[in-house]
Amino acid sequence: MISLFLRFIKIKILHARNALRAPSGKTPKIVITGGLGFIFSHVTEYFVAKGWDVVVIDNLSEGSCPEIIDGSFVHYRHHMADPEVVGIMLKENPDYVIHASSVTDVDYSIREPYRTMRKNVLSTLHVFEACRNLPNLKKLIYVSTDEVYGECEHKMHEGEIMLPRNPYSCAKATGSLIRVAYENTYPTLKDKTAETRFCNVFGERQDTRKIMPIIKRAIETGKPVPVFDEGGSYREYIHIDNIPPVVDLILENGRGVYNVTLNDGYTVANLIKKVEQVTGKKIPTTKSHRPGIDMKYQMDSARIRELGWKPLYTFEEGLKKYLG
Ligand SMILES: NC(=O)c1ccc[n+]([C@@H]2O[C@H](COP(=O)([O-])OP(=O)(O)OC[C@H]3O[C@@H](n4cnc5c(N)ncnc54)[C@H](O)[C@@H]3O)[C@@H](O)[C@H]2O)c1
């Protein structure tokens, strides 16, 4: 009863804030696919707090955080690979769209390449099919990943060729090509699309099968961290609280592709050492193997910094925040 009352008050406050922030007219409306997942649940909350009308399409599959559903945004429980979502998006008629829903589990994509491709590629096609027919669309962001570059011998910049090397990253790279093809072909999308390529994001609500939550669990319970291929795989990491503002910046002013990274990179073995140093605790590990693993992802971040991005947290600050 008390929680229902608090939720009612929260919605009233949000609506009052809406009225204050959009005195001259229409409140911006945004559709976020996958807006209940680890990263985009934070983005959903960010735009709700900003006073926007937020519509989330999310089928509550793996990685989703339904606990954020509180009536402050509209939620459609739909599979993005179902063509019906095109009609939903047209009916909602948003000003902005972020397409973030995706199968994100690389191990699943290796076991189930056909399902992964079908789900992710069809979902992306439906978003672009809707967006090319949206009369009010100001910006569409397609959410992608550093993994589209494949093995990175140097810091990859956005114009370099994509060479994805597992089914997950192949599906994400296919989405990047769909973005280019649609923007180039349909005048209604001209200059209206952007794409983010995030490095490894970590923080509150992350899927417990990912490396940072596994390390956190090892600290809390002593359960060992499975380390693939001698712990030599190198990744760049960024704390979740840096993400909503950078998405907002790109929505406002961005065009084309943006790598999003702090350039704080570690091999898994060095990441574990870093966490041991920050926490003063020893982390148990076991050896493991993943087929087709890329050993290094690293990206150039000049383009997003030129857009004016100022990250809120360094890697180390984010790590301390996450590990408490
Ligand atoms: N986590 C990272 O470090 C990282 C790095 C780079 C890029 N990305 C990208 O960011 C996005 C979000 O990643 P995440 O880690 O938060 O993912 P996540 O797995 O935590 O969340 C994905 C969300 O999408 C929903 N979803 C999945 N398939 C769907 C479908 N077919 N229809 C409707 N909803 C569906 C799920 O229910 C879930 O809520 C993804 O596009 C991912 O590729 C993530």
The ligand as an SDF file (V2000), in Angstrom:
LIG
                    3D

 44 48  0  0  0  0  0  0  0  0999 V2000
   26.7370   -4.7100  -21.9090 N   0  0  0  0  0  0  0  0  0  0  0  0
   27.7350   -4.2050  -22.6150 C   0  0  0  0  0  0  0  0  0  0  0  0
   28.8670   -4.1180  -22.1130 O   0  0  0  0  0  0  0  0  0  0  0  0
   27.5190   -3.7460  -24.0350 C   0  0  0  0  0  0  0  0  0  0  0  0
   28.6340   -3.2890  -24.7670 C   0  0  0  0  0  0  0  0  0  0  0  0
   28.4340   -2.8400  -26.0760 C   0  0  0  0  0  0  0  0  0  0  0  0
   27.1590   -2.8120  -26.6180 C   0  0  0  0  0  0  0  0  0  0  0  0
   26.0960   -3.2710  -25.9000 N   0  0  0  0  0  0  0  0  0  0  0  0
   24.7630   -3.2260  -26.5230 C   0  0  0  0  0  0  0  0  0  0  0  0
   23.9050   -2.4710  -25.6680 O   0  0  0  0  0  0  0  0  0  0  0  0
   22.5760   -2.9940  -25.7200 C   0  0  0  0  0  0  0  0  0  0  0  0
   22.1200   -3.3540  -24.3190 C   0  0  0  0  0  0  0  0  0  0  0  0
   23.0180   -4.3030  -23.7510 O   0  0  0  0  0  0  0  0  0  0  0  0
   22.7600   -4.9090  -22.2970 P   0  0  0  0  0  0  0  0  0  0  0  0
   24.0250   -5.5320  -21.8540 O   0  0  0  0  0  0  0  0  0  0  0  0
   22.1160   -3.8780  -21.4400 O   0  0  0  0  0  0  0  0  0  0  0  0
   21.7170   -6.0520  -22.6560 O   0  0  0  0  0  0  0  0  0  0  0  0
   20.7280   -6.8880  -21.7490 P   0  0  0  0  0  0  0  0  0  0  0  0
   20.8270   -8.2890  -22.2410 O   0  0  0  0  0  0  0  0  0  0  0  0
   20.9370   -6.5980  -20.3050 O   0  0  0  0  0  0  0  0  0  0  0  0
   19.3060   -6.2890  -22.1310 O   0  0  0  0  0  0  0  0  0  0  0  0
   18.6990   -6.5080  -23.3590 C   0  0  0  0  0  0  0  0  0  0  0  0
   17.2260   -6.1510  -23.2090 C   0  0  0  0  0  0  0  0  0  0  0  0
   16.6190   -6.3320  -24.4840 O   0  0  0  0  0  0  0  0  0  0  0  0
   15.4500   -7.1120  -24.3370 C   0  0  0  0  0  0  0  0  0  0  0  0
   15.3080   -7.8920  -25.5600 N   0  0  0  0  0  0  0  0  0  0  0  0
   16.2160   -8.7480  -26.0960 C   0  0  0  0  0  0  0  0  0  0  0  0
   15.7520   -9.2580  -27.2540 N   0  0  0  0  0  0  0  0  0  0  0  0
   14.5280   -8.6970  -27.4450 C   0  0  0  0  0  0  0  0  0  0  0  0
   13.5620   -8.8060  -28.4660 C   0  0  0  0  0  0  0  0  0  0  0  0
   13.7600   -9.5800  -29.5410 N   0  0  0  0  0  0  0  0  0  0  0  0
   12.4130   -8.0970  -28.3480 N   0  0  0  0  0  0  0  0  0  0  0  0
   12.2050   -7.2810  -27.2860 C   0  0  0  0  0  0  0  0  0  0  0  0
   13.0990   -7.1200  -26.2930 N   0  0  0  0  0  0  0  0  0  0  0  0
   14.2430   -7.8240  -26.3720 C   0  0  0  0  0  0  0  0  0  0  0  0
   15.6740   -7.9890  -23.1080 C   0  0  0  0  0  0  0  0  0  0  0  0
   14.4570   -8.3770  -22.5100 O   0  0  0  0  0  0  0  0  0  0  0  0
   16.4840   -7.0450  -22.2150 C   0  0  0  0  0  0  0  0  0  0  0  0
   15.6450   -6.2660  -21.3960 O   0  0  0  0  0  0  0  0  0  0  0  0
   22.6280   -4.1810  -26.6830 C   0  0  0  0  0  0  0  0  0  0  0  0
   22.2090   -3.7330  -27.9530 O   0  0  0  0  0  0  0  0  0  0  0  0
   24.1040   -4.5690  -26.7010 C   0  0  0  0  0  0  0  0  0  0  0  0
   24.4450   -5.1820  -27.9140 O   0  0  0  0  0  0  0  0  0  0  0  0
   26.2500   -3.7490  -24.6270 C   0  0  0  0  0  0  0  0  0  0  0  0
  1  2  1  0
  2  3  2  0
  2  4  1  0
  4  5  1  0
  4 44  2  0
  5  6  2  0
  6  7  1  0
  7  8  2  0
  8  9  1  0
  8 44  1  0
  9 10  1  0
  9 42  1  0
 10 11  1  0
 11 12  1  0
 11 40  1  0
 12 13  1  0
 13 14  1  0
 14 15  2  0
 14 16  1  0
 14 17  1  0
 17 18  1  0
 18 19  2  0
 18 20  1  0
 18 21  1  0
 21 22  1  0
 22 23  1  0
 23 24  1  0
 23 38  1  0
 24 25  1  0
 25 26  1  0
 25 36  1  0
 26 27  1  0
 26 35  1  0
 27 28  2  0
 28 29  1  0
 29 30  1  0
 29 35  2  0
 30 31  1  0
 30 32  2  0
 32 33  1  0
 33 34  2  0
 34 35  1  0
 36 37  1  0
 36 38  1  0
 38 39  1  0
 40 41  1  0
 40 42  1  0
 42 43  1  0
M  CHG  2   8   1  16  -1
M  END
$$$$
